Amino acid sequence: MIKIGMRNIKTALSVFICLLFFEAINRDKALFACMAAVMCVQNTIEDSMKIGISRIIGTIIGGLSGALILYIVNTFFDDRILIIIIPLGIMILIKLCVTIKMKQAVSICCIVFLVITISMNHEEGYILYTYNRVLDTTIGILIALLVNKYMKIPEQSKVMQKDELKELEVSENIKEEEYE
């Protein structure tokens, strides 16, 4: 029998709620919220909170950095310079996140930075685009945190999991004895 774990269910539910929420408020680009939700659901609410907070900080840093780079490039340079500036920006952002002890923020920080600097055809302008991507990502993180906090393992499943662990321990002990 195929078993689906609670983290799997919580992740899928978080994505579903993101999609529903974006549909209900008639907002485009649920992709960023869904990606953030997938990245934030962890085994415990404590782990999810730590990751969620670092992801929000990373999203803000990446978004502001991307907007700043686009402003500088659009004001003073030709867009082709981004080929050099983007990798340098990634190096600086990784170093910044490590320096401020936010290693878990590195991936989302760099992803948001890349999304903003590479997909430059922002119809609403890059400042509003940056704001919207940070908002979308934050919505996904908050939904994942809420799902992880309020969706509990049913008591019957907890009992079954404990029984399965006991069976596994007994099975492992038998296997160890066979090799002695």
LINQUIZI-V847551 format. One line per field, one symbol per residue. phi: phi as a letter, one per 20 degrees, with the letter a starting at -180 (. if undefined). psi: psi as a letter, one per 40 degrees, with the letter a starting at -180 (. if undefined). A space follows every 10 residues. Layout:
phi->???
psi->???
This chain:
phi->.fddffffff fffffgfgff ffffeldfmf gffffffffe fcfcfffffg fgffffffff ffffffffff ffffedcegf fggeffffff gffffffffe mcgfegffgf ffgfgfeeee eefenfffff gffffgffff fffffffffe edfggfffff ffffffffff ffffffffee
psi->hhhhiddddd dddddddddd ddddefhife dddddddddd hididddddd dddddddddd dddddddddd dddddeiide eddddddddd ddddddddde ffdeeddddd ddddddddge ghdeiddddd dddddddddd ddddddddde hihidddddd dddddddddd dddddddde.
